Amino acid sequence: MRILIVTGKYPPLQCGIGVYTRELSKSLSLKGNHVSILSTFSKQKPKFFKSVELLHGVKNWNFLSIFTVGKIIKNMTNEIIHM
């Protein structure tokens, strides 16, 4: 299954949302899913598992970010989007 997770923060940033997203994506990928993460901090590939794809796209989260996120989602073939 192809899953996209959209989040404002992702490690190496230290925060609860980032840790939650990292653990969720890790668990989903270990079950055989292809997981993509769209986040502000998505320039580093996680070292602990390989089937997570980090997308570059959102520089700043503001009202206009919805258009950037919409374009990225439109060009993908995800079965589930988790925001």
PLY file of the C-alpha trace (Angstrom):
ply
format ascii 1.0
element vertex 83
property float x
property float y
property float z
element edge 82
property int vertex1
property int vertex2
end_header
0.00 0.00 0.00
1.25 3.52 -0.77
0.89 5.90 2.17
1.69 9.62 2.30
2.22 11.29 5.67
2.05 15.10 5.68
3.58 16.67 8.77
5.10 19.96 9.81
8.11 18.47 11.56
10.24 15.38 11.13
13.58 14.33 12.67
16.27 15.48 13.11
14.03 18.13 14.70
13.22 17.13 18.28
9.48 17.27 18.95
6.59 14.98 19.74
5.08 15.19 16.27
8.38 14.30 14.64
8.92 11.30 16.89
5.33 10.12 16.32
5.72 10.45 12.55
9.08 8.63 12.56
7.71 5.71 14.59
4.49 5.52 12.56
6.36 5.51 9.25
8.81 2.92 10.57
6.02 0.58 11.67
4.09 0.99 8.43
7.15 0.35 6.27
8.12 -2.75 8.26
4.69 -4.18 7.41
5.50 -3.88 3.69
3.94 -0.50 2.89
5.63 2.18 0.81
5.64 5.31 2.98
6.32 8.86 1.74
6.74 11.79 4.12
6.13 15.40 3.13
7.59 17.74 5.72
9.54 20.94 6.15
12.55 19.03 7.43
12.84 16.25 4.89
16.35 16.56 3.51
17.79 13.53 5.26
16.81 9.93 4.64
16.21 7.99 7.85
18.98 5.49 8.44
16.94 2.90 10.33
14.74 1.70 7.46
14.83 1.95 3.68
11.28 2.00 2.38
10.48 5.53 3.58
10.74 8.24 0.94
11.27 11.80 2.14
9.82 14.40 -0.19
11.16 17.92 -0.64
8.50 20.51 -1.13
7.25 22.69 1.72
9.70 25.40 2.75
7.39 27.27 5.12
4.00 26.29 6.48
1.46 29.04 5.93
-1.93 29.47 4.28
-0.41 29.27 0.78
1.23 25.94 1.59
-2.04 24.22 0.77
-1.39 24.88 -2.92
2.11 23.38 -2.75
0.86 20.34 -0.86
-2.07 20.00 -3.27
0.25 19.93 -6.30
2.48 17.32 -4.73
-0.45 15.11 -3.73
-2.06 15.45 -7.17
1.07 14.08 -8.85
1.28 11.02 -6.59
-0.56 7.73 -6.50
-1.16 7.26 -2.79
-3.90 5.10 -1.38
-3.88 6.75 2.05
-2.95 10.31 3.07
-2.36 10.93 6.77
-2.20 14.57 7.89
0 1
1 2
2 3
3 4
4 5
5 6
6 7
7 8
8 9
9 10
10 11
11 12
12 13
13 14
14 15
15 16
16 17
17 18
18 19
19 20
20 21
21 22
22 23
23 24
24 25
25 26
26 27
27 28
28 29
29 30
30 31
31 32
32 33
33 34
34 35
35 36
36 37
37 38
38 39
39 40
40 41
41 42
42 43
43 44
44 45
45 46
46 47
47 48
48 49
49 50
50 51
51 52
52 53
53 54
54 55
55 56
56 57
57 58
58 59
59 60
60 61
61 62
62 63
63 64
64 65
65 66
66 67
67 68
68 69
69 70
70 71
71 72
72 73
73 74
74 75
75 76
76 77
77 78
78 79
79 80
80 81
81 82
